[in-house]
Amino acid sequence: MITRAILWPTRWVWLLVLLSLVSLAVPNLFAGDIKVELQLVWGTNEEKSPDPKYKPVDPAVVKRLASLKWKRYFQVNSQVVTIPSRKMQRVKLSPQCEVEITEMEGPQVEVKVYGRTAQAAAKNEPFKWVHKHLEKLAKDDLLVIAGDDKNDCAWAIVIKRL
């Protein structure tokens, strides 16, 4: 009888240990690749696009950018990429802009933006780190990273989880 009384609490302890280990493993079981759309966007107050190749931006993106001071936005480039679970993918959006995006636990993404001037691109000089950002990114959410440029214009990187 004494043996049974001693074993009973021990079983509960082992069960709690086992459940704790399983709960630590569960998030990794559901970690997976994520698919995102990366857009390089140009913001301006000019009536026309600075480059005829640039397309008008999707209305949902324009709505998200409405708090910025520019009236018109044009898509310079758009790419859909798959980021492997807990891995990094580097994407070149233009000769002056590259983005590193890492799928983190959460679901979060870490975004590093690298840039260089047109003159540096012509000389094939390396990119310089410009910005780093960590944020949760749920399905269909938009993450915007933006900055000023010359001639009262701006650039923005819009990331949408698909």
VMD Tcl script that builds the backbone (N, CA, C; Angstrom):
set m [mol new atoms 486]
animate dup $m
set s [atomselect $m all]
$s set {name element resname resid chain x y z} {
  {N N MET 1 A 0.816 -1.202 0.000}
  {CA C MET 1 A 0.000 0.000 0.000}
  {C C MET 1 A 0.857 1.262 0.000}
  {N N ILE 2 A 1.915 1.235 0.751}
  {CA C ILE 2 A 2.807 2.390 0.808}
  {C C ILE 2 A 3.463 2.603 -0.552}
  {N N THR 3 A 3.825 1.547 -1.233}
  {CA C THR 3 A 4.466 1.651 -2.541}
  {C C THR 3 A 3.532 2.334 -3.537}
  {N N ARG 4 A 2.269 1.953 -3.527}
  {CA C ARG 4 A 1.296 2.548 -4.439}
  {C C ARG 4 A 1.116 4.041 -4.148}
  {N N ALA 5 A 1.107 4.449 -2.912}
  {CA C ALA 5 A 0.960 5.854 -2.536}
  {C C ALA 5 A 2.158 6.674 -3.010}
  {N N ILE 6 A 3.328 6.077 -3.002}
  {CA C ILE 6 A 4.528 6.787 -3.454}
  {C C ILE 6 A 4.551 6.883 -4.978}
  {N N LEU 7 A 4.123 5.842 -5.677}
  {CA C LEU 7 A 4.149 5.832 -7.132}
  {C C LEU 7 A 3.141 6.799 -7.744}
  {N N TRP 8 A 2.008 6.971 -7.120}
  {CA C TRP 8 A 0.955 7.807 -7.696}
  {C C TRP 8 A 1.432 9.243 -7.968}
  {N N PRO 9 A 2.021 9.958 -7.002}
  {CA C PRO 9 A 2.516 11.310 -7.309}
  {C C PRO 9 A 3.645 11.294 -8.344}
  {N N THR 10 A 4.464 10.273 -8.337}
  {CA C THR 10 A 5.560 10.180 -9.297}
  {C C THR 10 A 5.017 10.082 -10.715}
  {N N ARG 11 A 3.949 9.348 -10.903}
  {CA C ARG 11 A 3.335 9.239 -12.228}
  {C C ARG 11 A 2.860 10.604 -12.721}
  {N N TRP 12 A 2.260 11.381 -11.837}
  {CA C TRP 12 A 1.796 12.713 -12.223}
  {C C TRP 12 A 2.960 13.622 -12.627}
  {N N VAL 13 A 4.049 13.504 -11.895}
  {CA C VAL 13 A 5.233 14.310 -12.220}
  {C C VAL 13 A 5.738 13.942 -13.606}
  {N N TRP 14 A 5.827 12.649 -13.893}
  {CA C TRP 14 A 6.311 12.214 -15.211}
  {C C TRP 14 A 5.344 12.624 -16.321}
  {N N LEU 15 A 4.064 12.565 -16.033}
  {CA C LEU 15 A 3.072 12.994 -17.015}
  {C C LEU 15 A 3.215 14.492 -17.311}
  {N N LEU 16 A 3.415 15.295 -16.271}
  {CA C LEU 16 A 3.619 16.732 -16.470}
  {C C LEU 16 A 4.896 17.019 -17.255}
  {N N VAL 17 A 5.951 16.279 -16.975}
  {CA C VAL 17 A 7.202 16.446 -17.722}
  {C C VAL 17 A 6.975 16.109 -19.190}
  {N N LEU 18 A 6.285 15.012 -19.456}
  {CA C LEU 18 A 6.006 14.596 -20.826}
  {C C LEU 18 A 5.155 15.638 -21.555}
  {N N LEU 19 A 4.119 16.139 -20.913}
  {CA C LEU 19 A 3.272 17.163 -21.526}
  {C C LEU 19 A 4.051 18.448 -21.798}
  {N N SER 20 A 4.951 18.808 -20.905}
  {CA C SER 20 A 5.787 19.998 -21.124}
  {C C SER 20 A 6.666 19.836 -22.347}
  {N N LEU 21 A 7.271 18.675 -22.498}
  {CA C LEU 21 A 8.127 18.422 -23.658}
  {C C LEU 21 A 7.323 18.455 -24.952}
  {N N VAL 22 A 6.136 17.886 -24.932}
  {CA C VAL 22 A 5.285 17.889 -26.123}
  {C C VAL 22 A 4.878 19.318 -26.472}
  {N N SER 23 A 4.535 20.125 -25.468}
  {CA C SER 23 A 4.120 21.505 -25.748}
  {C C SER 23 A 5.259 22.330 -26.343}
  {N N LEU 24 A 6.496 22.014 -25.995}
  {CA C LEU 24 A 7.635 22.712 -26.597}
  {C C LEU 24 A 7.844 22.301 -28.045}
  {N N ALA 25 A 7.502 21.078 -28.378}
  {CA C ALA 25 A 7.722 20.572 -29.735}
  {C C ALA 25 A 6.605 20.967 -30.698}
  {N N VAL 26 A 5.407 21.227 -30.196}
  {CA C VAL 26 A 4.252 21.490 -31.058}
  {C C VAL 26 A 4.451 22.682 -31.996}
  {N N PRO 27 A 4.958 23.842 -31.549}
  {CA C PRO 27 A 5.129 24.949 -32.508}
  {C C PRO 27 A 6.017 24.579 -33.687}
  {N N ASN 28 A 7.044 23.792 -33.464}
  {CA C ASN 28 A 7.924 23.392 -34.557}
  {C C ASN 28 A 7.246 22.426 -35.516}
  {N N LEU 29 A 6.268 21.673 -35.032}
  {CA C LEU 29 A 5.544 20.764 -35.916}
  {C C LEU 29 A 4.728 21.541 -36.939}
  {N N PHE 30 A 4.234 22.715 -36.536}
  {CA C PHE 30 A 3.389 23.507 -37.422}
  {C C PHE 30 A 4.160 24.571 -38.191}
  {N N ALA 31 A 5.447 24.717 -37.894}
  {CA C ALA 31 A 6.260 25.686 -38.640}
  {C C ALA 31 A 6.359 25.214 -40.080}
  {N N GLY 32 A 6.197 26.141 -40.984}
  {CA C GLY 32 A 6.258 25.763 -42.385}
  {C C GLY 32 A 6.734 26.912 -43.242}
  {N N ASP 33 A 6.891 26.620 -44.506}
  {CA C ASP 33 A 7.287 27.646 -45.457}
  {C C ASP 33 A 6.168 28.680 -45.565}
  {N N ILE 34 A 6.546 29.916 -45.854}
  {CA C ILE 34 A 5.537 30.946 -46.100}
  {C C ILE 34 A 5.777 31.545 -47.480}
  {N N LYS 35 A 4.689 31.928 -48.102}
  {CA C LYS 35 A 4.757 32.551 -49.424}
  {C C LYS 35 A 4.396 34.021 -49.250}
  {N N VAL 36 A 5.238 34.893 -49.807}
  {CA C VAL 36 A 5.001 36.328 -49.703}
  {C C VAL 36 A 5.160 36.995 -51.061}
  {N N GLU 37 A 4.463 38.108 -51.216}
  {CA C GLU 37 A 4.660 38.959 -52.383}
  {C C GLU 37 A 5.423 40.190 -51.916}
  {N N LEU 38 A 6.533 40.469 -52.571}
  {CA C LEU 38 A 7.345 41.651 -52.287}
  {C C LEU 38 A 7.135 42.651 -53.416}
  {N N GLN 39 A 6.805 43.883 -53.063}
  {CA C GLN 39 A 6.636 44.928 -54.077}
  {C C GLN 39 A 7.544 46.104 -53.744}
  {N N LEU 40 A 8.247 46.589 -54.739}
  {CA C LEU 40 A 8.977 47.840 -54.609}
  {C C LEU 40 A 8.087 48.914 -55.223}
  {N N VAL 41 A 7.743 49.918 -54.423}
  {CA C VAL 41 A 6.778 50.937 -54.827}
  {C C VAL 41 A 7.454 52.308 -54.793}
  {N N TRP 42 A 7.128 53.142 -55.775}
  {CA C TRP 42 A 7.630 54.505 -55.863}
  {C C TRP 42 A 6.490 55.458 -55.559}
  {N N GLY 43 A 6.694 56.368 -54.598}
  {CA C GLY 43 A 5.680 57.352 -54.239}
  {C C GLY 43 A 6.059 58.730 -54.742}
  {N N THR 44 A 5.089 59.437 -55.303}
  {CA C THR 44 A 5.345 60.765 -55.865}
  {C C THR 44 A 4.055 61.585 -55.869}
  {N N ASN 45 A 4.206 62.878 -56.048}
  {CA C ASN 45 A 3.048 63.753 -56.242}
  {C C ASN 45 A 2.864 64.115 -57.711}
  {N N GLU 46 A 3.729 63.618 -58.561}
  {CA C GLU 46 A 3.643 63.881 -60.000}
  {C C GLU 46 A 2.450 63.134 -60.609}
  {N N GLU 47 A 1.923 63.669 -61.692}
  {CA C GLU 47 A 0.775 63.054 -62.365}
  {C C GLU 47 A 1.139 61.729 -63.033}
  {N N LYS 48 A 2.334 61.685 -63.630}
  {CA C LYS 48 A 2.736 60.501 -64.393}
  {C C LYS 48 A 3.856 59.755 -63.683}
  {N N SER 49 A 3.959 58.501 -64.010}
  {CA C SER 49 A 5.029 57.660 -63.479}
  {C C SER 49 A 6.383 58.174 -63.966}
  {N N PRO 50 A 7.416 58.123 -63.122}
  {CA C PRO 50 A 8.738 58.556 -63.561}
  {C C PRO 50 A 9.347 57.624 -64.608}
  {N N ASP 51 A 8.765 56.454 -64.764}
  {CA C ASP 51 A 9.244 55.474 -65.745}
  {C C ASP 51 A 8.014 54.816 -66.364}
  {N N PRO 52 A 7.918 54.772 -67.693}
  {CA C PRO 52 A 6.732 54.177 -68.319}
  {C C PRO 52 A 6.537 52.696 -67.981}
  {N N LYS 53 A 7.580 52.032 -67.501}
  {CA C LYS 53 A 7.465 50.612 -67.135}
  {C C LYS 53 A 6.748 50.415 -65.797}
  {N N TYR 54 A 6.721 51.450 -64.964}
  {CA C TYR 54 A 6.074 51.335 -63.657}
  {C C TYR 54 A 4.558 51.291 -63.831}
  {N N LYS 55 A 3.920 50.412 -63.052}
  {CA C LYS 55 A 2.468 50.263 -63.125}
  {C C LYS 55 A 1.812 50.908 -61.906}
  {N N PRO 56 A 0.554 51.343 -62.030}
  {CA C PRO 56 A -0.161 51.821 -60.840}
  {C C PRO 56 A -0.283 50.686 -59.814}
  {N N VAL 57 A -0.275 51.074 -58.564}
  {CA C VAL 57 A -0.329 50.108 -57.470}
  {C C VAL 57 A -1.771 49.686 -57.216}
  {N N ASP 58 A -1.947 48.464 -56.766}
  {CA C ASP 58 A -3.248 47.909 -56.407}
  {C C ASP 58 A -3.961 48.820 -55.394}
  {N N PRO 59 A -5.279 49.020 -55.528}
  {CA C PRO 59 A -6.017 49.905 -54.612}
  {C C PRO 59 A -5.865 49.542 -53.129}
  {N N ALA 60 A -5.753 48.267 -52.797}
  {CA C ALA 60 A -5.579 47.871 -51.388}
  {C C ALA 60 A -4.254 48.404 -50.837}
  {N N VAL 61 A -3.230 48.404 -51.671}
  {CA C VAL 61 A -1.922 48.930 -51.253}
  {C C VAL 61 A -1.991 50.451 -51.142}
  {N N VAL 62 A -2.656 51.103 -52.100}
  {CA C VAL 62 A -2.818 52.563 -52.048}
  {C C VAL 62 A -3.526 52.957 -50.755}
  {N N LYS 63 A -4.542 52.210 -50.372}
  {CA C LYS 63 A -5.280 52.487 -49.137}
  {C C LYS 63 A -4.352 52.393 -47.928}
  {N N ARG 64 A -3.495 51.386 -47.925}
  {CA C ARG 64 A -2.552 51.208 -46.809}
  {C C ARG 64 A -1.512 52.334 -46.771}
  {N N LEU 65 A -1.153 52.876 -47.934}
  {CA C LEU 65 A -0.157 53.944 -48.017}
  {C C LEU 65 A -0.773 55.338 -47.870}
  {N N ALA 66 A -2.087 55.414 -47.681}
  {CA C ALA 66 A -2.800 56.699 -47.660}
  {C C ALA 66 A -2.296 57.648 -46.575}
  {N N SER 67 A -1.748 57.132 -45.497}
  {CA C SER 67 A -1.272 58.003 -44.419}
  {C C SER 67 A 0.024 58.729 -44.783}
  {N N LEU 68 A 0.693 58.294 -45.836}
  {CA C LEU 68 A 1.911 58.970 -46.288}
  {C C LEU 68 A 1.537 60.209 -47.093}
  {N N LYS 69 A 2.490 61.083 -47.330}
  {CA C LYS 69 A 2.167 62.384 -47.937}
  {C C LYS 69 A 2.069 62.372 -49.456}
  {N N TRP 70 A 2.393 61.283 -50.102}
  {CA C TRP 70 A 2.393 61.267 -51.561}
  {C C TRP 70 A 1.019 60.880 -52.089}
  {N N LYS 71 A 0.691 61.395 -53.261}
  {CA C LYS 71 A -0.642 61.179 -53.829}
  {C C LYS 71 A -0.709 59.970 -54.753}
  {N N ARG 72 A 0.403 59.632 -55.396}
  {CA C ARG 72 A 0.400 58.536 -56.375}
  {C C ARG 72 A 1.521 57.552 -56.083}
  {N N TYR 73 A 1.200 56.285 -56.351}
  {CA C TYR 73 A 2.161 55.208 -56.094}
  {C C TYR 73 A 2.236 54.309 -57.319}
  {N N PHE 74 A 3.457 53.945 -57.674}
  {CA C PHE 74 A 3.693 53.109 -58.844}
  {C C PHE 74 A 4.549 51.912 -58.452}
  {N N GLN 75 A 4.178 50.766 -58.995}
  {CA C GLN 75 A 4.910 49.533 -58.712}
  {C C GLN 75 A 6.125 49.438 -59.633}
  {N N VAL 76 A 7.308 49.408 -59.025}
  {CA C VAL 76 A 8.557 49.278 -59.766}
  {C C VAL 76 A 8.791 47.811 -60.110}
  {N N ASN 77 A 8.546 46.942 -59.134}
  {CA C ASN 77 A 8.782 45.509 -59.312}
  {C C ASN 77 A 7.936 44.747 -58.307}
  {N N SER 78 A 7.592 43.538 -58.656}
  {CA C SER 78 A 6.846 42.658 -57.758}
  {C C SER 78 A 7.339 41.233 -57.957}
  {N N GLN 79 A 7.572 40.548 -56.844}
  {CA C GLN 79 A 8.006 39.155 -56.907}
  {C C GLN 79 A 7.305 38.358 -55.821}
  {N N VAL 80 A 6.928 37.141 -56.160}
  {CA C VAL 80 A 6.373 36.210 -55.183}
  {C C VAL 80 A 7.463 35.195 -54.875}
  {N N VAL 81 A 7.756 35.046 -53.584}
  {CA C VAL 81 A 8.803 34.113 -53.165}
  {C C VAL 81 A 8.301 33.250 -52.019}
  {N N THR 82 A 8.895 32.085 -51.893}
  {CA C THR 82 A 8.611 31.190 -50.778}
  {C C THR 82 A 9.815 31.197 -49.855}
  {N N ILE 83 A 9.564 31.503 -48.584}
  {CA C ILE 83 A 10.636 31.516 -47.598}
  {C C ILE 83 A 10.540 30.231 -46.794}
  {N N PRO 84 A 11.588 29.399 -46.839}
  {CA C PRO 84 A 11.566 28.154 -46.073}
  {C C PRO 84 A 11.477 28.435 -44.568}
  {N N SER 85 A 10.881 27.513 -43.849}
  {CA C SER 85 A 10.714 27.638 -42.412}
  {C C SER 85 A 12.045 27.925 -41.723}
  {N N ARG 86 A 12.051 29.011 -40.939}
  {CA C ARG 86 A 13.214 29.433 -40.151}
  {C C ARG 86 A 14.450 29.720 -41.002}
  {N N LYS 87 A 14.226 30.054 -42.267}
  {CA C LYS 87 A 15.337 30.339 -43.185}
  {C C LYS 87 A 15.185 31.748 -43.755}
  {N N MET 88 A 16.238 32.195 -44.447}
  {CA C MET 88 A 16.282 33.524 -45.044}
  {C C MET 88 A 16.301 33.404 -46.559}
  {N N GLN 89 A 15.640 34.361 -47.204}
  {CA C GLN 89 A 15.639 34.450 -48.666}
  {C C GLN 89 A 16.030 35.883 -49.028}
  {N N ARG 90 A 16.998 36.037 -49.923}
  {CA C ARG 90 A 17.403 37.378 -50.372}
  {C C ARG 90 A 16.847 37.603 -51.769}
  {N N VAL 91 A 16.198 38.761 -51.960}
  {CA C VAL 91 A 15.509 39.058 -53.212}
  {C C VAL 91 A 15.983 40.419 -53.727}
  {N N LYS 92 A 16.356 40.456 -54.996}
  {CA C LYS 92 A 16.755 41.717 -55.631}
  {C C LYS 92 A 15.522 42.317 -56.295}
  {N N LEU 93 A 15.093 43.480 -55.793}
  {CA C LEU 93 A 13.909 44.142 -56.336}
  {C C LEU 93 A 14.255 45.168 -57.405}
  {N N SER 94 A 15.480 45.665 -57.378}
  {CA C SER 94 A 15.950 46.607 -58.402}
  {C C SER 94 A 17.474 46.644 -58.324}
  {N N PRO 95 A 18.123 47.306 -59.280}
  {CA C PRO 95 A 19.584 47.424 -59.185}
  {C C PRO 95 A 20.040 48.175 -57.925}
  {N N GLN 96 A 19.122 48.947 -57.317}
  {CA C GLN 96 A 19.464 49.697 -56.111}
  {C C GLN 96 A 18.881 49.125 -54.826}
  {N N CYS 97 A 18.097 48.051 -54.892}
  {CA C CYS 97 A 17.392 47.565 -53.696}
  {C C CYS 97 A 17.356 46.044 -53.622}
  {N N GLU 98 A 17.777 45.527 -52.469}
  {CA C GLU 98 A 17.642 44.103 -52.164}
  {C C GLU 98 A 17.006 43.967 -50.791}
  {N N VAL 99 A 16.274 42.878 -50.613}
  {CA C VAL 99 A 15.586 42.615 -49.357}
  {C C VAL 99 A 15.935 41.205 -48.901}
  {N N GLU 100 A 16.258 41.077 -47.617}
  {CA C GLU 100 A 16.414 39.764 -46.990}
  {C C GLU 100 A 15.206 39.569 -46.098}
  {N N ILE 101 A 14.507 38.467 -46.270}
  {CA C ILE 101 A 13.350 38.190 -45.422}
  {C C ILE 101 A 13.533 36.812 -44.812}
  {N N THR 102 A 13.381 36.756 -43.487}
  {CA C THR 102 A 13.574 35.522 -42.741}
  {C C THR 102 A 12.271 35.156 -42.058}
  {N N GLU 103 A 11.847 33.918 -42.214}
  {CA C GLU 103 A 10.649 33.429 -41.521}
  {C C GLU 103 A 11.074 33.072 -40.104}
  {N N MET 104 A 10.448 33.724 -39.127}
  {CA C MET 104 A 10.776 33.519 -37.719}
  {C C MET 104 A 9.594 32.833 -37.030}
  {N N GLU 105 A 9.814 32.467 -35.783}
  {CA C GLU 105 A 8.751 31.863 -34.992}
  {C C GLU 105 A 7.686 32.913 -34.721}
  {N N GLY 106 A 6.431 32.554 -34.765}
  {CA C GLY 106 A 5.448 33.539 -34.372}
  {C C GLY 106 A 4.066 33.491 -34.941}
  {N N PRO 107 A 3.736 33.669 -36.145}
  {CA C PRO 107 A 4.510 33.824 -37.380}
  {C C PRO 107 A 5.033 35.252 -37.531}
  {N N GLN 108 A 6.313 35.412 -37.442}
  {CA C GLN 108 A 6.949 36.705 -37.629}
  {C C GLN 108 A 7.909 36.632 -38.801}
  {N N VAL 109 A 8.202 37.794 -39.343}
  {CA C VAL 109 A 9.235 37.886 -40.367}
  {C C VAL 109 A 10.219 38.966 -39.941}
  {N N GLU 110 A 11.483 38.702 -40.234}
  {CA C GLU 110 A 12.513 39.714 -40.056}
  {C C GLU 110 A 12.890 40.181 -41.448}
  {N N VAL 111 A 12.823 41.486 -41.658}
  {CA C VAL 111 A 13.106 42.056 -42.973}
  {C C VAL 111 A 14.317 42.977 -42.851}
  {N N LYS 112 A 15.291 42.752 -43.708}
  {CA C LYS 112 A 16.457 43.636 -43.797}
  {C C LYS 112 A 16.472 44.223 -45.203}
  {N N VAL 113 A 16.559 45.540 -45.263}
  {CA C VAL 113 A 16.570 46.239 -46.543}
  {C C VAL 113 A 17.991 46.730 -46.807}
  {N N TYR 114 A 18.450 46.481 -48.023}
  {CA C TYR 114 A 19.773 46.925 -48.458}
  {C C TYR 114 A 19.597 47.823 -49.673}
  {N N GLY 115 A 20.368 48.896 -49.723}
  {CA C GLY 115 A 20.253 49.808 -50.847}
  {C C GLY 115 A 21.602 50.329 -51.297}
  {N N ARG 116 A 21.580 50.946 -52.463}
  {CA C ARG 116 A 22.764 51.628 -52.990}
  {C C ARG 116 A 22.295 52.645 -54.018}
  {N N THR 117 A 23.122 53.628 -54.256}
  {CA C THR 117 A 22.779 54.667 -55.230}
  {C C THR 117 A 22.911 54.115 -56.646}
  {N N ALA 118 A 22.347 54.834 -57.594}
  {CA C ALA 118 A 22.463 54.430 -59.001}
  {C C ALA 118 A 23.929 54.429 -59.436}
  {N N GLN 119 A 24.708 55.384 -58.917}
  {CA C GLN 119 A 26.130 55.435 -59.255}
  {C C GLN 119 A 26.859 54.210 -58.702}
  {N N ALA 120 A 26.525 53.814 -57.477}
  {CA C ALA 120 A 27.143 52.624 -56.881}
  {C C ALA 120 A 26.735 51.373 -57.643}
  {N N ALA 121 A 25.488 51.328 -58.110}
  {CA C ALA 121 A 25.023 50.177 -58.894}
  {C C ALA 121 A 25.779 50.100 -60.214}
  {N N ALA 122 A 26.016 51.255 -60.845}
  {CA C ALA 122 A 26.745 51.279 -62.120}
  {C C ALA 122 A 28.174 50.776 -61.946}
  {N N LYS 123 A 28.754 51.032 -60.780}
  {CA C LYS 123 A 30.121 50.569 -60.496}
  {C C LYS 123 A 30.131 49.175 -59.869}
  {N N ASN 124 A 28.947 48.591 -59.718}
  {CA C ASN 124 A 28.774 47.275 -59.099}
  {C C ASN 124 A 29.325 47.236 -57.670}
  {N N GLU 125 A 29.161 48.337 -56.953}
  {CA C GLU 125 A 29.575 48.397 -55.554}
  {C C GLU 125 A 28.569 47.625 -54.700}
  {N N PRO 126 A 28.993 47.160 -53.534}
  {CA C PRO 126 A 28.089 46.352 -52.704}
  {C C PRO 126 A 26.935 47.178 -52.120}
  {N N PHE 127 A 25.885 46.470 -51.770}
  {CA C PHE 127 A 24.735 47.089 -51.121}
  {C C PHE 127 A 25.099 47.437 -49.683}
  {N N LYS 128 A 24.421 48.454 -49.139}
  {CA C LYS 128 A 24.603 48.833 -47.740}
  {C C LYS 128 A 23.297 48.583 -47.001}
  {N N TRP 129 A 23.442 48.137 -45.759}
  {CA C TRP 129 A 22.276 47.891 -44.923}
  {C C TRP 129 A 21.568 49.215 -44.645}
  {N N VAL 130 A 20.245 49.246 -44.850}
  {CA C VAL 130 A 19.463 50.469 -44.682}
  {C C VAL 130 A 18.512 50.376 -43.492}
  {N N HIS 131 A 17.856 49.229 -43.342}
  {CA C HIS 131 A 16.789 49.120 -42.342}
  {C C HIS 131 A 16.590 47.661 -41.948}
  {N N LYS 132 A 16.211 47.452 -40.682}
  {CA C LYS 132 A 15.876 46.109 -40.195}
  {C C LYS 132 A 14.559 46.218 -39.438}
  {N N HIS 133 A 13.676 45.248 -39.666}
  {CA C HIS 133 A 12.340 45.302 -39.070}
  {C C HIS 133 A 11.884 43.888 -38.730}
  {N N LEU 134 A 11.264 43.717 -37.556}
  {CA C LEU 134 A 10.715 42.431 -37.126}
  {C C LEU 134 A 9.250 42.644 -36.773}
  {N N GLU 135 A 8.369 41.853 -37.399}
  {CA C GLU 135 A 6.936 42.042 -37.159}
  {C C GLU 135 A 6.170 40.762 -37.469}
  {N N LYS 136 A 5.037 40.596 -36.755}
  {CA C LYS 136 A 4.142 39.489 -37.086}
  {C C LYS 136 A 3.522 39.766 -38.445}
  {N N LEU 137 A 3.367 38.713 -39.216}
  {CA C LEU 137 A 2.785 38.869 -40.551}
  {C C LEU 137 A 1.804 37.721 -40.781}
  {N N ALA 138 A 0.534 37.999 -40.523}
  {CA C ALA 138 A -0.513 36.998 -40.720}
  {C C ALA 138 A -0.896 36.949 -42.197}
  {N N LYS 139 A -1.617 35.919 -42.561}
  {CA C LYS 139 A -2.044 35.757 -43.950}
  {C C LYS 139 A -2.842 36.983 -44.404}
  {N N ASP 140 A -2.530 37.475 -45.600}
  {CA C ASP 140 A -3.156 38.634 -46.240}
  {C C ASP 140 A -2.831 39.978 -45.583}
  {N N ASP 141 A -1.982 39.991 -44.545}
  {CA C ASP 141 A -1.546 41.259 -43.957}
  {C C ASP 141 A -0.519 41.931 -44.856}
  {N N LEU 142 A -0.423 43.251 -44.722}
  {CA C LEU 142 A 0.585 44.024 -45.448}
  {C C LEU 142 A 1.566 44.629 -44.453}
  {N N LEU 143 A 2.833 44.501 -44.755}
  {CA C LEU 143 A 3.891 45.149 -43.992}
  {C C LEU 143 A 4.545 46.156 -44.925}
  {N N VAL 144 A 4.657 47.411 -44.476}
  {CA C VAL 144 A 5.221 48.469 -45.318}
  {C C VAL 144 A 6.458 49.046 -44.641}
  {N N ILE 145 A 7.546 49.103 -45.386}
  {CA C ILE 145 A 8.773 49.766 -44.952}
  {C C ILE 145 A 9.053 50.836 -46.004}
  {N N ALA 146 A 9.183 52.091 -45.573}
  {CA C ALA 146 A 9.309 53.183 -46.552}
  {C C ALA 146 A 10.367 54.185 -46.126}
  {N N GLY 147 A 10.811 54.967 -47.098}
  {CA C GLY 147 A 11.787 56.013 -46.832}
  {C C GLY 147 A 11.744 57.089 -47.905}
  {N N ASP 148 A 12.269 58.267 -47.558}
  {CA C ASP 148 A 12.318 59.390 -48.499}
  {C C ASP 148 A 13.389 59.165 -49.552}
  {N N ASP 149 A 13.205 59.819 -50.691}
  {CA C ASP 149 A 14.195 59.799 -51.759}
  {C C ASP 149 A 14.317 61.214 -52.305}
  {N N LYS 150 A 15.128 61.380 -53.317}
  {CA C LYS 150 A 15.346 62.717 -53.892}
  {C C LYS 150 A 14.090 63.211 -54.613}
  {N N ASN 151 A 14.051 64.502 -54.896}
  {CA C ASN 151 A 12.966 65.143 -55.647}
  {C C ASN 151 A 11.601 64.972 -54.992}
  {N N ASP 152 A 11.567 65.000 -53.662}
  {CA C ASP 152 A 10.312 64.873 -52.917}
  {C C ASP 152 A 9.532 63.617 -53.302}
  {N N CYS 153 A 10.243 62.528 -53.462}
  {CA C CYS 153 A 9.641 61.224 -53.769}
  {C C CYS 153 A 9.974 60.256 -52.634}
  {N N ALA 154 A 9.452 59.053 -52.731}
  {CA C ALA 154 A 9.715 58.049 -51.704}
  {C C ALA 154 A 9.732 56.663 -52.321}
  {N N TRP 155 A 10.344 55.740 -51.597}
  {CA C TRP 155 A 10.301 54.332 -51.964}
  {C C TRP 155 A 9.569 53.604 -50.842}
  {N N ALA 156 A 8.977 52.503 -51.167}
  {CA C ALA 156 A 8.340 51.660 -50.153}
  {C C ALA 156 A 8.483 50.208 -50.581}
  {N N ILE 157 A 8.684 49.374 -49.600}
  {CA C ILE 157 A 8.666 47.932 -49.835}
  {C C ILE 157 A 7.416 47.422 -49.144}
  {N N VAL 158 A 6.549 46.809 -49.914}
  {CA C VAL 158 A 5.284 46.288 -49.400}
  {C C VAL 158 A 5.379 44.769 -49.434}
  {N N ILE 159 A 5.163 44.166 -48.269}
  {CA C ILE 159 A 5.245 42.707 -48.159}
  {C C ILE 159 A 3.872 42.193 -47.768}
  {N N LYS 160 A 3.352 41.283 -48.568}
  {CA C LYS 160 A 2.041 40.681 -48.294}
  {C C LYS 160 A 2.222 39.183 -48.168}
  {N N ARG 161 A 1.722 38.640 -47.061}
  {CA C ARG 161 A 1.763 37.189 -46.890}
  {C C ARG 161 A 0.594 36.574 -47.637}
  {N N LEU 162 A 0.899 35.637 -48.516}
  {CA C LEU 162 A -0.134 34.993 -49.336}
  {C C LEU 162 A -0.612 33.703 -48.698}
}
mol reanalyze $m
mol bondsrecalc $m
mol representation Tube
mol addrep $m
